[in-house]
Amino acid sequence: MFSKQTYIQRRAELRRLMGSGLLVLPGNNESPANYPANAYKFRQDSTFLYFTGLKREGLALVIDVDNDREWLIGDDIDIDDIIWTGYVPSVSELAASVGIAQSAPMKELKTMIDASRAKGQQVHYLPPYRHDHMIQLGDLLGIHPLQTRAEASVPLIKAVVAMRSIKTDEEIAEIERAMAIGYEMHTTAMRACAPGVMEQHIAGLLEGIAHQHGCKVSFETILTTHGEIFHGSPSMRPLEAGRLMLCDAGAETNDNYCSDNTRVTPVSGRFTQRQRDIYDIVVACHDLVLEKARPGVKWMDMHLDVCRLMAARLKDLGLMKGNPDDAVEAGAHAMFLQHGLGHMMGMDVHDMEGLGQVYVGFDDEVRPSTQFGTNCLRCGRRIQPGFVLTDEPGIYFIPQLIDLWRGQGLHRDFINYELLETYKDFGGIRLEDDILITSTGNRMLGQQVIPYHADDVEAFING
C-alpha cells in the first residue's frame, strides 16, 4: 500500500478528468470455491485498489464529482466474524486511513444512487466482470444484470485507462519487486527441467516461490512441452528428453503489481540444431523490440515489423517463401505467430483488460485488426513514456492449423507445406520480457535478466 497522499491525489485527478457525475467503484467480494466458508484467496478489484489501496472485501468507493465528496461504503465486521478472522478496522477507520472523509453502510448505496439520479446526475461505473457485481449494479440501477456491461460509462473507462496506463516511479519499483520474484521462479524452473520430472512438480515449485515472497502467481502458470498450446496447463506428464519446456509464469507482489515472463528450456540440456534455428529467430524478434520501441511508435507497427523479420528468417530456413512483406500483408505469417506481440502490464497481468481492450490498447487513430492472428493483438496504439508492455514474440507449429490451411490451399505462395509437415512434432517457442517505455526508448524491467539467448540458456542450466 502506498502513502495516503498517493490515493488522495489519484482520486483528485479522477475527479478532474470526469468533471461531473456520481462515480461508483465497487470492490470485490469473497468468491466461494465450493461452499461459502471455503473461499478462493481474496483478490481486490484492481481499480478499487488503485484509488484506495484497501484490501478488505465488501466495500465500494463513491465519488460525487459535482459536490466534491467521497464515501467509503461497507458494513463493519461483527464479533461473529472477528472470532474467525481477528480484528478488522471499521469502515470509517479504513476510510480515514486513505483520506476519505465519509463512510456509510452498504444499504445506503441504493439511497445515494436514487437521490443522484433524481437530481439528473449521471451515474458512472466500470464494466463489471463478476456476476455478483452485475447483479448488484442491476439492482441499484434498475436494469437487467446482463445489460450492466453494455451500460458501463465510457468516459469513466477512458479516464481510468488514461491514469493507470502511465506508471509512476513507485509503481515501477513495485513491478521491479515482482520481477525479482519472477526471476527466482523462472531460474528455478530452468534448473529443475530434466527428463522424467513432472510438469506439475515444477509448476508447484514456482507457485510456492510466488506465495513465499509475494501475494500469489499473477496468473495460472503455463508450463508444458506442448508449447504450441498457448495456455498449456502443467500436467502429470513427465518431461521427455529431446523436447522443449515452455514456462510462462509471473508473480504478484503483496501490493498487487505483476510480472510476466516466458522462457523455453531444452529438456536434455542442449538445443538440437533444428530447435536452435527456430529459437534464434524468436530471439531476434524479441531483441528487435528492445532496439526499436520508443515513444510515438505505434505498437501495431512494432508487431508488424516483428512479423516481417520472422517471415524473412523463416524463408531462410525454407519454411516460408515469396516476399516477406507480401506474406505478412496477406496474413500468411499467422501460420507461425497467431497472437499479438504484447500487452499492457501493471496491477493486472493483462492490465485493465476487463475495461475493454478497445479502450486500453487502441484509440481513434489505431483500431483493432480483423486479420487472423493480428486480431489477437491487445495493444496497437502509439506507446508513451510510462507504459509497461510485454515483449513476447513466438513461433508455433500447431498440427491442426497446418492441416486446416493445407487442406484449404491457403497461402501456398508463402508457405512450404511439405517442409512444414516435418515440424508437426516441434511444439512452440515464446520468449517474453516486460519493458518500460522511457522518454528516449525502453528498458527491460528486472535487475537480473532471466537467460534467454541460446548459449546463455545452455550455460545456465548446465553450469
Backbone hydrogen bonds, N-H to C=O, Kabsch-Sander energy under -0.5 kcal/mol:
donor,donor_aa,acceptor,acceptor_aa,energy
6,T,3,S,-0.7
7,Y,3,S,-1.1
8,I,4,K,-2.0
9,Q,5,Q,-2.6
10,R,6,T,-2.1
11,R,7,Y,-2.3
12,A,8,I,-2.0
13,E,9,Q,-2.3
14,L,10,R,-2.2
15,R,11,R,-2.3
16,R,12,A,-2.1
17,L,13,E,-2.5
18,M,14,L,-2.3
19,G,15,R,-2.7
20,S,18,M,-0.9
22,L,122,Q,-2.9
23,L,21,G,-0.5
23,L,63,I,-3.1
24,V,22,L,-0.5
24,V,124,H,-2.8
25,L,23,L,-0.5
25,L,61,L,-3.1
27,G,59,L,-3.0
33,A,35,Y,-0.5
33,A,38,N,-3.1
34,N,35,Y,-0.6
34,N,38,N,-1.0
35,Y,38,N,-0.7
38,N,35,Y,-2.1
39,A,37,A,-0.7
40,Y,31,S,-2.9
49,L,45,D,-2.4
50,Y,46,S,-2.5
51,F,47,T,-1.7
52,T,48,F,-1.3
53,G,48,F,-0.6
53,G,49,L,-1.6
58,G,28,N,-1.7
60,A,73,I,-1.8
61,L,25,L,-2.6
62,V,71,W,-2.4
63,I,23,L,-2.3
64,D,69,R,-2.9
65,V,21,G,-2.4
65,V,63,I,-1.0
66,D,21,G,-0.5
68,D,64,D,-0.7
68,D,65,V,-0.7
69,R,64,D,-1.9
71,W,62,V,-2.6
72,L,102,Q,-1.9
73,I,60,A,-3.3
73,I,71,W,-0.6
74,G,104,A,-2.4
75,D,58,G,-0.5
81,D,78,D,-1.1
82,I,78,D,-2.2
83,I,79,I,-1.9
84,W,81,D,-1.4
85,T,81,D,-2.6
86,G,82,I,-2.9
94,L,90,S,-2.6
95,A,91,V,-2.6
96,A,92,S,-2.3
97,S,93,E,-1.8
98,V,94,L,-0.7
98,V,95,A,-1.2
99,G,96,A,-1.4
100,I,95,A,-2.9
101,A,99,G,-0.6
102,Q,70,E,-0.9
104,A,72,L,-1.7
108,E,105,P,-1.8
109,L,106,M,-1.6
111,T,107,K,-0.6
112,M,108,E,-2.4
113,I,109,L,-2.3
114,D,110,K,-2.6
115,A,111,T,-2.3
116,S,112,M,-2.1
117,R,113,I,-2.6
118,A,114,D,-2.2
119,K,115,A,-1.2
120,G,117,R,-1.5
121,Q,116,S,-2.4
124,H,22,L,-3.3
124,H,122,Q,-0.5
134,M,130,R,-1.9
135,I,131,H,-2.4
136,Q,132,D,-2.4
137,L,133,H,-3.1
138,G,134,M,-2.2
139,D,135,I,-2.3
140,L,136,Q,-2.4
141,L,137,L,-2.2
142,G,138,G,-1.5
143,I,138,G,-1.6
147,Q,144,H,-2.4
148,T,144,H,-0.5
148,T,145,P,-1.2
151,E,147,Q,-1.8
152,A,149,R,-1.2
153,S,125,Y,-2.6
154,V,152,A,-0.6
157,I,153,S,-2.2
158,K,154,V,-2.7
159,A,155,P,-2.0
160,V,156,L,-2.6
161,V,157,I,-2.6
162,A,158,K,-2.3
163,M,159,A,-1.7
164,R,160,V,-3.1
165,S,161,V,-1.9
166,I,162,A,-0.6
166,I,163,M,-0.7
167,K,165,S,-0.8
167,K,386,G,-2.3
172,I,168,T,-2.6
173,A,169,D,-2.3
174,E,170,E,-1.4
175,I,171,E,-2.5
176,E,172,I,-2.6
177,R,173,A,-1.4
178,A,174,E,-1.7
179,M,175,I,-2.3
180,A,176,E,-1.9
181,I,177,R,-1.6
182,G,178,A,-2.6
183,Y,179,M,-2.6
184,E,180,A,-1.7
185,M,181,I,-2.3
186,H,182,G,-2.8
187,T,183,Y,-2.5
188,T,184,E,-1.8
189,A,185,M,-2.0
190,M,186,H,-2.4
191,R,187,T,-2.0
192,A,188,T,-2.0
193,C,189,A,-1.2
196,G,239,L,-3.0
197,V,194,A,-1.9
199,E,237,R,-1.7
200,Q,235,S,-2.1
202,I,198,M,-1.6
203,A,199,E,-2.4
204,G,200,Q,-2.4
205,L,201,H,-1.6
206,L,202,I,-1.8
207,E,203,A,-2.2
208,G,204,G,-2.1
209,I,205,L,-1.8
210,A,206,L,-2.3
211,H,207,E,-2.3
212,Q,208,G,-2.3
213,H,209,I,-2.1
214,G,210,A,-1.9
215,C,252,E,-2.3
216,K,252,E,-1.3
218,S,250,G,-1.4
222,I,248,D,-2.6
223,L,221,T,-0.6
223,L,232,G,-1.1
224,T,246,L,-2.2
227,G,225,T,-0.8
229,I,226,H,-2.2
230,F,228,E,-0.8
232,G,229,I,-1.5
233,S,231,H,-0.6
239,L,197,V,-2.7
243,R,240,E,-1.8
245,M,265,T,-3.1
246,L,224,T,-3.1
246,L,244,L,-0.6
247,C,245,M,-0.5
247,C,263,R,-2.9
248,D,222,I,-3.1
249,A,247,C,-0.6
249,A,261,N,-2.2
252,E,216,K,-2.7
253,T,257,Y,-2.6
256,N,253,T,-2.1
258,C,346,G,-2.4
259,S,251,A,-1.8
261,N,249,A,-2.2
262,T,432,E,-1.4
263,R,247,C,-2.3
265,T,245,M,-2.5
267,V,243,R,-2.4
269,G,266,P,-1.8
276,R,272,T,-2.7
277,D,273,Q,-2.3
278,I,274,R,-1.6
279,Y,275,Q,-2.9
280,D,276,R,-2.9
281,I,277,D,-0.9
282,V,278,I,-1.7
283,V,279,Y,-2.2
284,A,280,D,-2.2
285,C,281,I,-2.1
286,H,282,V,-2.6
287,D,283,V,-2.7
288,L,284,A,-1.6
289,V,285,C,-1.2
290,L,286,H,-1.1
291,E,287,D,-1.6
292,K,288,L,-2.1
293,A,289,V,-2.8
296,G,383,I,-2.7
297,V,294,R,-1.9
299,W,381,R,-2.4
300,M,380,G,-1.8
302,M,298,K,-2.0
303,H,299,W,-2.4
304,L,300,M,-2.2
305,D,301,D,-2.4
306,V,302,M,-2.0
307,C,303,H,-2.2
308,R,304,L,-2.4
309,L,305,D,-2.2
310,M,306,V,-2.6
311,A,307,C,-2.6
312,A,308,R,-2.3
313,R,309,L,-2.3
314,L,310,M,-2.6
315,K,311,A,-1.9
316,D,312,A,-1.6
317,L,313,R,-1.2
318,G,314,L,-0.5
318,G,315,K,-1.1
319,L,314,L,-2.0
320,M,314,L,-1.1
321,K,414,F,-2.1
327,A,323,N,-2.3
328,V,324,P,-2.3
329,E,325,D,-2.3
330,A,326,D,-2.1
331,G,327,A,-0.9
331,G,328,V,-0.5
332,A,327,A,-2.4
333,H,327,A,-0.6
334,A,331,G,-1.2
335,M,332,A,-1.8
336,F,333,H,-2.2
337,L,333,H,-1.8
340,G,376,C,-0.8
345,M,388,V,-2.1
346,G,348,D,-2.0
351,D,344,M,-1.9
351,D,349,V,-0.7
353,E,350,H,-2.2
355,L,352,M,-2.3
356,G,353,E,-1.6
359,Y,356,G,-2.0
360,V,356,G,-1.6
361,G,357,Q,-2.6
362,F,357,Q,-0.6
363,D,366,V,-2.0
367,R,365,E,-0.5
374,T,372,F,-1.2
375,N,371,Q,-2.4
376,C,373,G,-1.7
377,L,374,T,-1.7
378,R,342,G,-0.6
380,G,361,G,-3.3
381,R,361,G,-2.2
383,I,297,V,-2.5
386,G,437,I,-2.9
387,F,384,Q,-2.1
389,L,435,I,-2.3
390,T,343,H,-2.0
391,D,433,D,-3.1
392,E,341,L,-2.9
392,E,390,T,-0.6
395,I,429,I,-2.5
396,Y,336,F,-2.3
397,F,427,G,-2.2
398,I,396,Y,-0.6
401,L,398,I,-0.6
402,I,398,I,-2.5
403,D,399,P,-2.5
404,L,400,Q,-2.2
405,W,401,L,-2.7
406,R,402,I,-2.3
407,G,403,D,-2.5
408,Q,404,L,-1.9
409,G,405,W,-0.8
409,G,406,R,-0.7
410,L,405,W,-2.2
412,R,409,G,-0.7
414,F,411,H,-1.6
415,I,411,H,-1.9
416,N,319,L,-2.3
417,Y,415,I,-1.2
420,L,416,N,-2.5
421,E,417,Y,-2.0
422,T,419,L,-1.4
423,Y,420,L,-2.1
424,K,421,E,-1.1
426,F,423,Y,-2.2
429,I,395,I,-2.9
431,L,393,P,-1.9
432,E,262,T,-1.9
433,D,391,D,-1.5
435,I,389,L,-3.3
436,L,443,R,-2.8
437,I,387,F,-2.7
438,T,436,L,-0.6
438,T,441,G,-1.6
443,R,436,L,-1.8
445,L,434,D,-3.1
450,I,448,Q,-0.5
457,V,453,H,-2.6
458,E,454,A,-2.4
459,A,455,D,-2.3
460,F,456,D,-2.4
461,I,457,V,-2.5
462,N,458,E,-1.6
463,G,459,A,-0.9
